[in-house]
């Protein structure tokens, strides 16, 4: 029974802290554009920069 007197307030404090963090995340815009990270991976330019430098050097000659 003594453990409940310790664990119950700790768990309630954690629930309140997690709820506050979630509330902050919602209203600070963390969930506004959830697809941007997924699109950035697919739209990434995978050409190595050394090849681009060689191509631009070839064009100048």
Phi, psi and omega per residue, in radians:
X1 nan -0.578 -3.137
X2 -1.148 -0.534 3.132
X3 -1.188 -0.580 3.119
X4 -1.120 -0.633 3.127
X5 -1.148 -0.401 3.097
X6 -1.606 -0.803 -3.031
X7 -1.298 -0.590 -3.123
X8 -1.126 -0.849 3.086
X9 -1.134 -0.641 3.114
X10 -1.113 -0.755 -3.137
X11 -1.187 -0.633 3.100
X12 -1.172 -0.672 3.094
X13 -1.134 -0.721 3.110
X14 -1.125 -0.690 3.108
X15 -1.092 -0.742 3.128
X16 -1.144 -0.730 3.128
X17 -1.139 -0.737 3.114
X18 -1.152 -0.710 3.093
X19 -1.101 -0.708 3.118
X20 -1.159 -0.694 3.115
X21 -1.148 -0.702 3.103
X22 -1.163 -0.730 3.101
X23 -1.054 -0.780 3.103
X24 -1.083 -0.751 -3.117
X25 -1.101 -0.671 3.139
X26 -1.145 -0.825 -3.034
X27 -1.507 -0.097 3.062
X28 -1.689 0.022 3.053
X29 1.584 0.311 -3.124
X30 -1.174 -0.429 -3.083
X31 -1.914 0.332 -3.096
X32 -1.220 -0.852 -3.079
X33 -2.225 1.465 -3.063
X34 -1.414 -0.229 -3.116
X35 -1.615 -0.126 -3.055
X36 -1.133 -0.708 -3.133
X37 -1.158 -0.683 3.123
X38 -1.173 -0.710 3.123
X39 -1.197 -0.599 -3.103
X40 -1.150 -0.537 3.088
X41 -1.225 -0.741 -3.103
X42 -1.279 -0.532 -3.089
X43 -1.654 0.185 -3.105
X44 -1.232 2.438 3.089
X45 -1.509 1.955 -3.035
X46 -1.611 0.111 -3.140
X47 -1.289 2.326 3.132
X48 -1.165 2.564 -3.100
X49 -1.207 -0.483 -3.134
X50 -1.156 -0.630 3.088
X51 -1.175 -0.671 3.117
X52 -1.149 -0.668 3.120
X53 -1.159 -0.683 3.118
X54 -1.170 -0.675 3.134
X55 -1.156 -0.723 -3.136
X56 -1.220 -0.565 3.096
X57 -1.220 -0.627 3.116
X58 -1.190 -0.615 -3.120
X59 -1.215 -0.560 -3.109
X60 -1.244 -0.515 -3.112
X61 -1.342 nan nan
